[in-house]
Amino acid sequence: MGDEKQPLLQNSENGPQDTVGQRKSDSLDERVGVREAEVDGGWGWLVVLACFLTNFVIDGVTYSFGMLMKPLMAEMEEGNFGCATIGSIQTAVSFFIGPLVARIVTKMGPRKVCMMGSFLAFAGVLGASFAWNLQSLMVCYSFVTGIGFGLMYIPGVVASQEHFT
């Protein structure tokens, strides 16, 4: 009678238990307190797609400005330096307003800031299409579009993190 070995695991009503009487966890995650996150149904991946497309358009417009150099030089009757300044200032403006945009994104959220930026960039590109000289092109394309792209860039980078962290 006393020579019987007691099994390490015993079945009970509450599930498997060890010899001390504690409930055995089904997995390591339950033992360390890790819970599985709720699946959001794919909305996070749509946000990732929107962020990708936002940055795709911004980088495409910004880095393809060199293709517009010869037609701009002929249309505006300006030199290489004057026309190259337009694209350079646009890039500089969009990156220099980054710290301000980060603060605005913290207060308003990435969606609203990106929408404001897209409307501002649209207005800048539309105004640039009607530009008659280098100064109006600099105001519309360099500053207005640059601010719009700056308002779009930071939200396009950080908007997806809330869905995957």
C-alpha positions as CSV (number, residue, x, y, z in Angstrom):
1,M,0.0,0.0,0.0
2,G,2.6,2.5,0.9
3,D,4.9,1.3,-1.8
4,E,2.7,2.8,-4.6
5,K,4.3,5.6,-6.5
6,Q,2.2,8.7,-6.9
7,P,2.1,10.0,-10.4
8,L,3.6,13.4,-11.1
9,L,0.5,14.7,-12.8
10,Q,-3.0,13.9,-11.5
11,N,-6.2,14.6,-13.4
12,S,-8.8,16.5,-11.5
13,E,-11.9,18.6,-12.3
14,N,-9.9,21.7,-12.8
15,G,-7.4,20.1,-15.2
16,P,-4.0,18.7,-14.8
17,Q,-2.2,19.5,-11.5
18,D,1.3,18.8,-10.3
19,T,2.0,17.0,-7.0
20,V,1.9,20.3,-5.0
21,G,-1.7,20.9,-6.1
22,Q,-1.1,23.9,-8.4
23,R,-2.8,24.1,-11.7
24,K,-0.5,23.2,-14.6
25,S,-0.5,25.9,-17.3
26,D,-1.2,24.9,-20.8
27,S,1.6,27.0,-22.3
28,L,4.6,29.0,-21.4
29,D,2.8,32.2,-22.4
30,E,0.2,31.6,-19.7
31,R,2.9,31.0,-17.1
32,V,4.7,34.2,-17.7
33,G,1.5,36.3,-18.1
34,V,1.7,36.9,-21.9
35,R,-1.7,37.3,-23.5
36,E,-2.4,37.0,-27.2
37,A,-3.4,40.3,-28.8
38,E,-6.7,40.7,-30.4
39,V,-6.6,40.4,-34.2
40,D,-7.9,43.6,-35.7
41,G,-9.2,42.1,-38.9
42,G,-6.6,43.6,-41.2
43,W,-7.2,47.3,-40.6
44,G,-3.5,47.6,-39.5
45,W,-2.4,46.3,-42.9
46,L,-4.6,48.8,-44.7
47,V,-2.9,51.5,-42.6
48,V,0.5,50.1,-43.7
49,L,-0.6,50.2,-47.3
50,A,-1.7,53.8,-46.9
51,C,1.6,54.8,-45.3
52,F,3.5,53.1,-48.1
53,L,1.5,54.9,-50.8
54,T,2.0,58.2,-49.0
55,N,5.7,57.9,-48.8
56,F,5.8,56.5,-52.3
57,V,4.1,59.6,-53.7
58,I,6.2,62.0,-51.6
59,D,9.5,60.4,-52.6
60,G,8.5,60.0,-56.2
61,V,7.6,63.7,-56.6
62,T,10.6,64.9,-54.6
63,Y,13.3,62.7,-56.2
64,S,12.0,63.0,-59.8
65,F,12.3,66.8,-59.8
66,G,15.4,66.5,-61.8
67,M,13.3,65.3,-64.8
68,L,11.6,68.7,-64.8
69,M,14.8,70.7,-64.9
70,K,15.3,71.1,-68.6
71,P,11.7,72.0,-69.3
72,L,11.7,74.5,-66.4
73,M,14.9,76.1,-67.6
74,A,13.4,76.6,-71.0
75,E,10.0,77.8,-69.8
76,M,11.2,80.1,-67.1
77,E,14.3,81.2,-69.1
78,E,16.5,80.6,-66.0
79,G,19.8,78.9,-65.4
80,N,20.5,75.6,-63.8
81,F,21.1,77.1,-60.3
82,G,17.7,78.9,-60.2
83,C,15.7,75.9,-61.2
84,A,17.6,73.5,-59.0
85,T,16.9,75.7,-56.0
86,I,13.2,75.1,-56.4
87,G,13.5,71.4,-55.8
88,S,16.2,71.8,-53.1
89,I,14.1,74.2,-51.0
90,Q,11.1,72.0,-51.3
91,T,13.0,69.1,-49.9
92,A,14.6,71.2,-47.2
93,V,11.3,72.7,-46.1
94,S,9.6,69.3,-45.8
95,F,12.4,67.9,-43.6
96,F,13.0,71.0,-41.5
97,I,9.4,71.2,-40.3
98,G,9.7,67.6,-39.0
99,P,10.0,68.5,-35.3
100,L,7.0,70.8,-35.5
101,V,5.0,68.1,-37.3
102,A,5.9,65.5,-34.7
103,R,4.5,67.7,-32.0
104,I,1.3,68.3,-34.0
105,V,0.9,64.6,-34.7
106,T,1.1,64.0,-30.9
107,K,-1.7,66.4,-30.3
108,M,-4.0,65.8,-33.3
109,G,-3.2,62.3,-34.5
110,P,-1.5,61.2,-37.7
111,R,-4.7,60.9,-39.8
112,K,-5.7,64.6,-39.5
113,V,-2.2,65.9,-39.9
114,C,-1.6,63.8,-43.1
115,M,-5.0,64.9,-44.5
116,M,-4.0,68.6,-43.9
117,G,-0.7,67.9,-45.6
118,S,-2.2,66.3,-48.6
119,F,-4.6,69.2,-49.2
120,L,-1.8,71.7,-48.7
121,A,0.5,69.7,-51.1
122,F,-2.4,69.5,-53.6
123,A,-2.8,73.3,-53.4
124,G,0.9,73.9,-53.9
125,V,1.2,71.6,-56.9
126,L,-1.9,73.2,-58.4
127,G,-0.6,76.7,-57.8
128,A,2.8,75.6,-59.3
129,S,1.1,74.5,-62.5
130,F,-0.1,78.1,-63.0
131,A,3.3,79.7,-62.1
132,W,4.5,82.3,-64.5
133,N,8.0,83.0,-63.1
134,L,10.6,81.5,-60.8
135,Q,9.4,83.4,-57.7
136,S,5.8,82.2,-57.9
137,L,7.1,78.7,-58.5
138,M,9.3,78.9,-55.4
139,V,6.3,80.0,-53.3
140,C,3.9,77.4,-54.6
141,Y,6.1,74.4,-55.2
142,S,9.0,75.0,-52.8
143,F,7.2,76.3,-49.7
144,V,3.5,75.3,-49.9
145,T,4.2,71.8,-51.4
146,G,7.2,71.4,-49.1
147,I,5.1,72.2,-46.0
148,G,2.4,69.8,-47.3
149,F,4.9,67.0,-47.9
150,G,6.4,67.6,-44.4
151,L,2.9,67.3,-42.9
152,M,2.5,64.0,-44.7
153,Y,5.9,62.4,-44.2
154,I,6.0,62.0,-40.4
155,P,2.4,60.6,-40.1
156,G,3.2,58.3,-43.0
157,V,6.0,56.8,-41.0
158,V,4.4,56.6,-37.6
159,A,0.7,55.9,-38.2
160,S,1.1,52.1,-38.5
161,Q,2.9,51.6,-35.2
162,E,-0.2,51.8,-33.1
163,H,-1.6,48.8,-34.9
164,F,1.5,46.6,-34.4
165,T,2.8,47.4,-30.9
